[in-house]
Amino acid sequence: MKKTSSSTTKLRVGVDTGGTFTDFIYSVKGKWCLFKTPSTPDDPSRAIVAGMERIAIENGVSLKDLEVVHGTTVGTNALLQRRGAKIALVTTAGFEDVLEIGRQARPSLYDLAAQRPAPLAPRELRFGIAGRFDPAGNVVDELDVAALEPLVRRLLRANVDAIAVSLLFSFVDPRFEKAVVQALKPLGLPLSVSHEILPEYREFERTSTVCINAYLQPLMGDYLRRLQRRAPTLRVMQSSGGSISATVSGREPVRTILSGPAGGVVGAVRAAKASGFDRIMTFDMGGTSTDVALCDTDGLRMTREAVVAGVPVAIPMMDIHTVGAGGGSIARVDAGGSLRVGPESAGADPGPACYGRGLLPTVTDSHQLLGQLGDGGLLGGEFALDTRCAANAFTGLAENMSEASGRRVSIKAAALGVLDVVRAGLERTLRVISVERGFDARDFTLVSFGGAGGLHAVELARALRMPRVLVPASPGALSALGCLAANVVKDRSRTVMLLAGGDSNSRVVRTFNELERRATADLKREGFTISRQRHERILAVRYLGQSFELDISWTPNVDVAATFHAAHTERYGYAQMENPVEIVSARVRSSGLVDQVEIASSRRRSRGRVVSPNYYLPVHFGIKPATTGIYSRSELTPGAQLRSPCIVTEYSGTTLVPSGAKACIDNVGNLVIEP
């Protein structure tokens, strides 16, 4: 690739950190450039810095000339593995145990031995202070200012790393929280304050969210500061599908818990719209996990009721479902003689056995033994695969399966069994976000990406009777591309608790205007002029007495009650027209519009003709091998029709097209398969 001279225009780079590989993508003169490097789980920033240095050298620029948008798993992994900071919680006296009391609902209703995760702030580090508002904002008890000084001394002796502050009804009046913050500032510790992070009602979820933020602050702050020293212009993907500056994400890391998967959904929606599909299910299968999401005609589906690692998170997040199944998932026979796959993963180190360092059988080893990865290795041949090592790893598994079943199981049969098991789990995962929520999978297109997604997508679509699979170009780097394409987004909200009608409209407008002014100022500070800003106003509404709300879009002439009745009917099949309607919260989603990189499309067309494979190989779709065509995707042009069964290989992924499926390249270069 030709080097470009350094200029004032920054080179925009998308980065997605995965369990096995870290992906990089950027554009030079209308052409996508992408590559992968092995992840460094002990310190993800090492792989990122190495990749950025490679980009800078190849393009003749310095690291300061890069504008990096990063999808990260640092916060997610810290929460899952419980290796965050030692935190304290300061709350209203009498509410110190809200984290443990939680809600009456139990996730495992019939599990008598269910274990709830320990609170992020242990009992001895939860401190109550006198001073309380009522729901209307009236002072019930004045703040005991004199008690703040001994509180500071107790926190100093506790030697904590960060502090969460969540007082009762601070979303109505934050004065007491602000006073507590002023008293705690001399400690020099990171502070997470509820009226800044989540000024909404529901004490348990609000306190939990603020504690998660405090728990991740030191780790994420240090991580992002290390990256910023090398690449000063750094943004981080949020769980809601927009990016924020590294400074803000270091201060509010709770917004980045689903950072990487969110980038994948943004990229999938972008690719599907280019091909003319707006009702999709996304299927992102990487080395350690699989993320799925459903997007209908209303676009990205959001939730404020997410639970991550057993802990509620109430900030806006994409409704993404994750399971521990990926290319590196380890296969074993359990004590009962059943074949199990995952959730344990070989990860990046040592990786699957066919990578040459691992010893345990994985899903990727199954594909290699069955010939489903072709014969060119991964990453365009840069990453060689060792079939002998994969066979050695599967020898023990086949023996264990033979012993458990009482009949001889060959290595090939064991590999096919592993794929059957993992696909059964993936099918259940797709049903969770579709059939179990009242959606007919036959109405959706399955958008497959991630390094391993294309190896399973067609069989999954067949099982769910979905009409088509769409595999975007460079599927293994789609999450990084989604990070690059995402706008900068600021989500702000405030609980208002108003009955719809009467003077509620004017009060809601005042709240919207205040939230929008703050978001506008924030976006201006990040370089977005008014013309490059978009603001969406949303109301969270319910019937008076209901426990949860529905979001409806707000416009100046909207009839809130009528709109809510219609939304309730669409969601639940009925409406209670005589019931009062309550506006719970006002929310503003503000976007700073980034420049979208336009990629020059190929002018060549195959005019709808069937193209021949580059060569043929024997590939096992069952016990007996089938003669299978191998296509190089870089040589396929729009309009090309493929012969099945076949394998489509490219740098960032491999797609398996079994016999009977129809496959073609559409006008924008996406691979479309009819199962």
N, C-alpha and C positions, 0 to 999 in steps of 0.2 A: 504494500500500500504506500502511496506517495505521502511524503510528509507535507504538512501544511505549516505555513509560517505562523508565528505567534501573532495574535491580534487582540484588540480589546474585547472582541466577542468571545465569550466563554464557550468551551466545548462541553456540552451537556452530556452527562454520563448517568445511566441507570445501573444501580447495583442491588442485587438481591442475595442475601446470605442464606444458604441452605445447610442442611445437615451433612451433605456429602460434597457439594460443589458451591462455589460462590460465582454468580453470574454477572457479567459486565456487558453493557450494550450502549452504543453511541452511534451518531450519524456523521458521516463526512461526505459532503457533496451529494446528498440525497441517497447515500448507500448505507445500509445498516452494517455495522462492524460489531461482532460479538465474540466473546470467548469465555471459557470457564477455567477456574483454578480450584484445586482442592481446598476445602474449607479448613480453617484452623480453630477447632472447637475450644481450645484452651484460651484463645484470644482472637475472636473473629476479625479484629482490626488488622491483624498481620496480613491475612489474605487480601483484605480490601486495599491496604496501602500498596502491596505488591502489584495488584492489578492496576491501580491508578498510576503507579510509576511506569508500568508497561505502556499504558495509553499515552502518557506524557512523552515518553521517549519516541514512540512510533509516530507521533504527530508533531514533534518538534516544539512542544509547549512545556510550560512549567506546571507543577501541581496547582499553583494559584490560579491558573487559567482554566481549571476544571470547575464546572458547576455540577455537583454530585447530588443525586436523589437516591436515598438509601432505604431499602426495605430490610428491616433488622429483626432478628429473633432473640436478641440479647435479653430484652425484658421478659419475653415469653418463657424462655428457658430458665431464667432466674426464678420466676414464679412457680413453674412446674417442679423445679428441683429444690425449691425452698433455700436458695442461697443468696437472698437479698440482704438488706441492712437490718441492723438491730434498731427497732423503732419504738417510740413511745406514743401513746394517744392521750391527748388532752380533750376532755369532753365535759358536758354538764353533769354536775353531781347527781348520782342516781342512775346514770346511763353508761357507767363504765363497762357493763357486761353486755351491751347491745350486740357486740360482735359474736358472742357465744350464744346468746338467746336466739338471735336470728329470726327465722319465720317458722311457722308451724309445719309448712310443707316439707316433706322428706323426699329426697331424690330416690331412695331405695326403700319403698314403703314396706315390703315384706322381709327385709333383711334384718334379722334380729341382732346381728353382730356388726351392723354398719358402723364405720368409724368416720366421724366428721374431721376434716382437716383442722389442725390447731390454728387459733387466731394468729394473724401476723403480729399483733401486739399482745404479748403475754399479760396475764392478770396483774403481775407486779409492776408492769410498765404502763398501766392505764390509770390516769389521774383525773379525778372529778373536781370541778371548781364550782362554787356557788355563783348564782347569777342566771336568770332565765327569762325568756320571752314566752308569751302565749302565741297561739297560731295567728292571731290578728296583729302581732307586733307590739302588744302592750307589755310593759315590764312587770313581771310577777315577783322576781327577786332581783335586786340590784347586784351588779357584779362586785364581788369582794376583791377590790383592787389590792388590799393589804395582803391577801393570800397569794398573790402572784409572785412576790419575792421569795417566799419559802418554796414555791413550786419550782422556780428557776434553780434554786439550790438542790432540790431533789433530783431534777433532771440532770444537773451537772454531775451529781454523784452516780447517777445511773449509767453514765458513760454510753449514751445512745448515739447512733449515727444520724438519725433523722427524726422529725417529730410531725405527727399528724394532729391537726386541730379541727374538731367537728363539734360545734355547740348546737343545742336544740334551737330550731327555728332561725338559724343564722341566715337562711335564704330570705326571710322576711325583713330582718334588720341585722346587719353584720357588725354593729358597733362593738359588741362584746368580743367577737372574734378578733377584730382589729386591735382592741386593747391587749388581748392575750398575745397577739403576734408582736406588738411593740415591746412587750415585756420579755419575750423569748429571743428577740433578735440579737442581743448581746452574746448569746451562746454561740453564734456563728454556725449554726447547723441548718441543713436544708429544712424548710417548713412547707408542709402541704396543708392548705387551708380550704375548708369546704365551700365557703361562699365564693371563692375564686375558681375552684375546679368543677364543682357541681352544685349550684345554688337551686336545688330542687328538693321537694319533700321526699319522704320515705327514709327514716333515720338510719335503718340498718344498711340499706344499699348505699346511701350517701357516705356513711362512715366507712364502710368496707372499701369503697372506691378511693377515698382519701388515704386510707391506710395502705392500699396497694401502691398508690403514687409515692408515698413516703418510703415504702419498702424498696422501690426500684430507683429512687432518686440518686443516691450516691453512686451506684453501679453504672447506671445509664449516663449520669453526668460525667463521670470519669472517662467512660468509653467514648462519648461524643467529643469531649474536649481533646482526646488523643487524636481523633480523626480530623477535627477542625484545625489542629496545628499543622497538618499536612495539606488539607484541602479546606481553606477558610469558607468557601461558598458551599455549604452543606445543608440539605433538607432531608427530612425523615418522613417516611410514609406513615400515615395514621391508620388506625383500624377502621375509620369511617370512609376511606377511599380518597382522601386528600392528603397533601403533604404539609408539613410545617417546618419552620426553621429549626436547626439543631439546638439553638438556644432555648426555644420554647419546649421542644421535646425533652431536653435535659431537665427542664423545670417541671414538666407535666408528662412523665414517661408512661403513665397509665393509658395515654391515648395511642400508644404504639404497640399494644400487646399482640394485635393481629396484623402487624405492619406488613410482613412479607406476603401472606395470603391475600391481603386486601389489594396489593399491587397486581396479583394474578387476576383477580376478578375484574379490575379496571381494564387490564389488557384484553381479557376475554370478551368483555362487552364491546370494546373498541373493534376487535376483529370480527365479531358476529354482526355488528351493525354494518360494517363495510361489505359483508356478504349478503345483507338483507334479512337477517334474523334478529328478532327482538325478544323472543321467549327462549331462554337458554338455561341449561344447567351446566355449571362449570365443574370440571374434573381435573384437579391439579395433583398429580402423583409424582413425588420426587423420591429422594433416596431414603428418607426416614418416615415421612408421613404423607397423608392424602387429605386435601382440603376440597370440600364441595360446597356449592352455593347455588341458589335458584334466583334467577332474575327474570321478571315478567315484563309486560308492556310498561309498567310504572318505573322500570329501571332497577337500580340496586336496592335490595331489600335490607333495611336497617333494623337493629334491635337495641333496646336499652335494658334488656333483661338477660344479658349474657352471664354465663358462669365459666370462669377459667380456673383450672386447678382447684375446683371446689369452692371458689370464692366469687361472690357476686360483683359484677362490674356494670355500673349504671350509665357510663358515658356512651354516646352513640357509636355503634360498631356495625360493620357489615355482618349480616346473619350467615356466618360461615361455620360449617360443621367439620371437625377435624378428627381423624382416626390415625392410630399408629400403624400404618401400613404403607410401605414404600419398597423401592428396589432393594434396599439393604435389610429388610425385615428378615429375621432369623427363623428358620424352620426347625421344629423339634417334635418328638413324640412325647406326649405328657404321661403322667402316671397311670392314666386310665387307658392308654393305648391309642389315643386320638392324635391325629396330626394337627399341630398348631403352627401358625405363622404370625410372628410379631407378638406384642408391640415392640419387643426388644429389637434394636437395629445395630448392624455392624458399622453404620455411620461412615465418616470419612477415614477414620483410622481405627481398625485396620481396613475396613471396607469389605465388600463381598470377596469370597475366596478367589474368584476369577480375576480380581485386581492384582493378585500375586502376593498379598500379605495376610489375608484372613484365612481362617481354618474352618469356619462354620458355614453351613449351607444357607443361602439366601434366595430371595425371589429373583434377583439378577442372575445368580448362578443357574437357576432353572431355565431362564431364557437362553443363556449361553449354551447349556447342554442340549437344548432342543433346536439349536440353530436359528433361533428367532431374532438374534441381533445381527444376522449376516456374518460376514467373515472379515470385516474391516476394522473391528474394534470400535471404540467410542471416540467422540470428539474429532470426527473426520479422520480417524486413524492415528491421532496423536496419543490416544490412550489404549494400549494393546490389552487384550483379554487372554487369559490362560485357561483353556478348556480342561487341561489336565488337573489343575488345582481345583476347579469346580467339581470335577468327577471325584477327586479324592474327598472333598468335603461331603459329597452326597453318598459316598459309600456307606458311611456309618448310619446316615439317616435311612437309607434303603434297608439296611440290616435291621434297624429298630422297627421299621414298618413291617418287615417280613415276620419278625418275631411277634409283633402285636396282632397281625392278621392271620397268622398260621399258614401263609402261603408266600412264595417267593415274589418279592417286589424288585423289579429292575431299577437301575438308576434313572432311566428315562421315565418309567412309570412314577417314580418318586417325584421327579421334577414336574410332571403333569399334575400330580396330586397337590403339590404346593400351589400351583397356579389355580387349581380349582378352589382350594380353600381361601386363598387371598381374594379371588374374584367374588366368592360368595359373601365375604365380609364387605367388599366394596359395593356390591349390589344392595346390601342392607343399608349401607350409608347413604346411597342415592335415594333409597325409598324413604329414609327419615325426612329428607328435605322436600319430598314431592308427595308420594302417595299418602304418607302419614299426616300430611298437612292439607289434604284435600285437593291436591293438584294431580292431573292426569299426565304421567310421564310422556305419553304419546303426543302431547301438544308441544313438546320442547325439543330443541336441538342440543345435543351433548357436545360442549366445547372442551376438547381434550388438550391438555398441555402439561408441562413438567417433563423431565427427562424420561419418565416411565409411563406417562399417561397413554401414549399411543399404542402401547403393547397390550392394553386391556380394554380400551374404549369401545371397540366394535362389539366384542362379546358382551360387554355390559349393556350396550344399547340394544342388542338382540334380546337379552334377558328382560329388559324393561319395555320392549316393543317400541323403542324410540325411532323416529323416521330417519334420522341422519346423525352423523358425527362430523364435527368440523374441527380440523387440526390446523391452527394458524401456522404461518411460516415461523421458523425458529421457535418451536413450542417450548423448548427447554429454557428459554430466556424471556418468556412472556411476562413473568412477574417483574423482571427488571424493566421491561418495556412499559408495563403499566405504571411503575413508579415514575418513569420519565414523562409519561403522558398525563399524570395526575395534576390537577390544579392545586394551588395552595388553598386550604380550607380552614375556616374558623367556625367552630360550633359554639354558640352561646345560648343560654336558656335561663328562665326564671319561673318559679312557681307563682301563680297568681290567684288561683282558686276563686273563680267568678262564675256566676250563673249566666248562661248565654242570654242575650237580649238586654233590654234596658240600656244602662250607661256602660255596660261592659265593653262595648266596642271602643269607646274613647280611651278607657283605661288600658285595653290591650294595645292600642295604637301607641300610646305613650311608652309602654314597655318595649314594644318593637323598636321604636325610634331610638330609645336609649341603647338597647343591645346593638342596633345597627351602627350607631355612631361609634361605639367602642370598636366594633369589628372593622369599620372603615378606617379608623385611625391606625389599627394594627396592620392592616394590609398596606396602607400608605407607607408605614415605616419599613415594610418589606419591599417597597419599590413599585407597588401597583397603583396606577392612577385610577381615578374614578371610572374612566371609560373601560378599564380592564377589571372591574369588579362586578360581581353579580351577587344579589342577596335574595335568599328564599325565606319567606316567613311561614312558619308552621305552628299550628295549635295542637296541643295534646288534650283530647276531649273524651269525656265519658258520661254515662248516665249518673245522676246523683246517687251515690251509694255504691257504685261499682268499684272494684278494686284496681282495675287497670284501664289504660286509655288507648285510643286510636289516634294516630296523627292525621290531620287534614291540612291541606294547603290553605293559606289565608290570602285573600285579596280584599280590597276596600269594600266591595259590594257583596261579599260572601254572606250567605245565610248560614250561620254556624250550625244551628240546630238541624236544618234540613240536610245540610251536607253530611253531618254526623250520622243522621238516620240512614242515609244512603250508604255510607261507608260501613255502618254496623250491619246492614242487610247484606252487603257484599261479602263481608267477612264471616258473619255468623248465620246468615239466612233469615234473619228477622230483625225488626225494629220495634221499640216500645215508644210509640209516638206520643203517648200521654205523659211520659216521664220527663222531669226537668233535665236539661243538659248542662253539664258543668265544664267550664274551661279550666283545666288544671295548670298547664304551663304554656308559656310562649317561648318559641325557639326560633333562632335565626341561624341559617347556614349560609355563610358568606364565603365566596370563592374569588381568589385572585387568579385570573386566566393566564396560564403560561402559554408561550408560543409552542404550537404543535409542530413537530418535525415532520415535514412532508417527504415521503419516500418516492423516488421516481419509479413508476411502474414499468414493467417490461412491455415493449411494443410488439414482441413476437407473440404469435398465436398459433396454437396447434389445430385450430379450426375443427375442434370436436372429434378429431381422429384418435383411434386407439394407437398408443405408442408401445413399442416393444421394450421389455426390460433390458438393463445393461447386461445381465447374465442371470443364470439360474443356479439354485442350490437346493439340496434336499433339506426340508424343514419339517419338524414334527409339530403338527397341530393335534395329533393323536399318537398312538403307539407306532403306527406306520408312517414313514416320512412321505411328504408330498413334494413334487417338483414345484419350486416356488421362484417367481421372478423377483429380482432385486433391482429397485429403481434408486437412482440418486436424485434427490429432490431438487438439487441445484440445476439439474438439466431438464426439469419438467416445466413447461410453459403453460400459461392460461389456456384452457380448452382441452388439455391433454386428458385422455381417458386411459385408465390403467387396467391391466389384466389381473384378475385374482385367481388363485391366492398370490399375494405378493408382499414384499417388505419394502417400505420407503425409508431410506436412510438419509440422515442429514447430520450436521455438526452437533446440534443440541438435543437430538432425540431420534427415536426409531418408532415407526408406525407399522402395525401388523394388520394386514387386510386379508381375512380368511376367505376361503372359497365361498362363492355365492354372493359376496358383497360387490357393489358397484362403487368405483372411486374415480374422481376426476379433479382437476385443478380448476377452480373457478376464475372469474375475471379479475379478481384482486389478488390471486396467488394463494388462496387458502385451499387446503385439501378437504374435499367434501366426500364423505363415504355414506352410502345407503346400505345399511346392514342386511 
